[in-house]
């Protein structure tokens, strides 16, 4: 159940190769091919490609009856210019693995190494390399793929590295661990005018000046409450970059966030009513749409119990501090059809934060993460 020193060296080198050639959400074609190639020597019983876009599922089957256990990682990088200064830094301008998905992928590849040497005693393991986590459409695409039914799991597990938590420690709890969220794009249309006669047009400027504070004011409760909701304005633009035209067009983007999926409908309704009221007051036409939709990630108690058993048997310290998180994670969709749980693996208390330009995944987490997953698999399947 352990990796050899050579395994760890090769997995580290491979993780750094992925790091040098990042691909952002929905563009992970080469990364997916890298995964298939790296796993070839492990002899998976079946490999599905193109799941939900560029997703890859490698199946290790005992040939005997038993549950299907899925372990999931992400393939995508971020549109961020890397400033880490490491020798294996991104070679793609404006793109980088600043969330550690290259490391999560290496952890799943480590499981493939071990399962290639010894299949589970019963059931089967599915290693799910999921595309497009950052944009929220990856898990949705995977579970909507007709072939997903052929590998649908009884249990689904995932992890995410977490700077700010002591290195190698785990944070895990039942219930909500990641918030639901979605991006709301608001478009306002009026009428242009000469900038010397703005009264002859219909400018969206007064409406934007009201929406910017009014949208965040829709938030309610504190994060400790199940009724928590939050709105963050992330982008705004208005008119053309000229001095001679009073504007007609404007956009405001906002992220809506709740702890519970049921609360999201109420928050969307309130935001839509606010936009409609303010736009009508200023004689503007308004429309809105939603992007990057994440459901809440909710850990099932029985799946958490399996992970806690593995953590205890592997001697990994764990607790519930820092959970739930405000950030979103599309792993929650796997829990709609399986007993699922996600844990957070400490990257170090002073490690650069996720999505920071100087972040890099700590390679020493690869054997720790794979040990936890492998122990979980063996406990469930033998």
Phi, psi and omega in degrees: 000006183246154175277147175279165176300322179295320176305312185296319178297314182291322178294322178294315178298320181291319177302318181289330175295317175300321182297323182290334186236065184287148174231132183280176185309136178071010178235018193275034185298311182291323179298317178299319178295323176301317180297311181300317180295316183295324183278350186304318182293343180276351175063051177301148181289336178201143176230123175255131179240164179070022179285121178059028185123255180247021181292150179232132174237123176251127186250129176243106192250132178285339187081005180238159179298149178157174182291160171259125182244121182254135172242131188240139168229176183245151182258338195273153175254191185237154176278064182231135175285123184283136179231027185285330182077007180285154182299333182261028182299160180306136175259008181249113182303133175077006179224142183195159177270076182265013176238355176086015181294335174296321178290320178298321178296320178295325178296317177293323177297327176297322175297319178301319177303313185286321179289333175294331179275329180210111179292159173298155182287336179211165177062207181208156175248135175246122173264112186254109178263101192267137175276168162051047175288321187297332181260359173081359182256357184290306179298321179299318179294322180294308185289339177277344180294130182304332181286344180298328178301335180285341181236014185306127187271159168274325176231143176226133182228150176209168175219163171216135175291151186218100172301150182098343176257138181311142186303129175082354175276158184241143171246128188204137175203156172284161180089198183295130174239338176222140183287157166282147177204162173201151177268130178251121177256119182252128180243127179244134180233128176235232180215132180289163176206162172294142184293345175277347181225061184297338182292345179273356178246187175231102184270141175279000185301313179298324180293318178297319182296335176272323181293323186303315176275333186287326179296308177300332180292348177288342178300151181213159178063178176256166185297339179286348184263145177297334181275008180305136171214155187208139175235128180238120175285124186249342184197145174209143175212154184207131173063192178260158181278064179222167181259346188263000185233124170285137193285157172241331188250142175209154174226142172231130176249138180217146175259125177261135187220135176220159175282328183244142179300322182298328181287336183298320179301319179295318182293318177299316179299318180293319180294318179296318179296321179296313180298316181298318182292314183290319180295320179296321180300328183254019174059036180255150168272136182231146170214163180210155173213171186238146183220161175048063184271122178242130170276163177294142174267120184238119180279126177285136183304320182290324177293321176298320179299321178295319178293319180297321176299315179297318179298316180295317181292331179268000178069031180262123179295140180211157178199184183252001182302151176074006179240147357287173180251148176291329182297156182256163187200125188279005175301337182306332181293329178295332180285351177288337184236004183208163170281117190229157175202146178235138175240165185239124188255120186299129178261000181118140185294332182249014180289143177306145185289158175301142180072002171283148184289346180256012179286149168208138181296133178284114185299333181291352175281344184301307180293330180292310180299319182291326177298316181296313180297316183295319178298319178299315180297314182293323178296324182278326189242345182086000000 
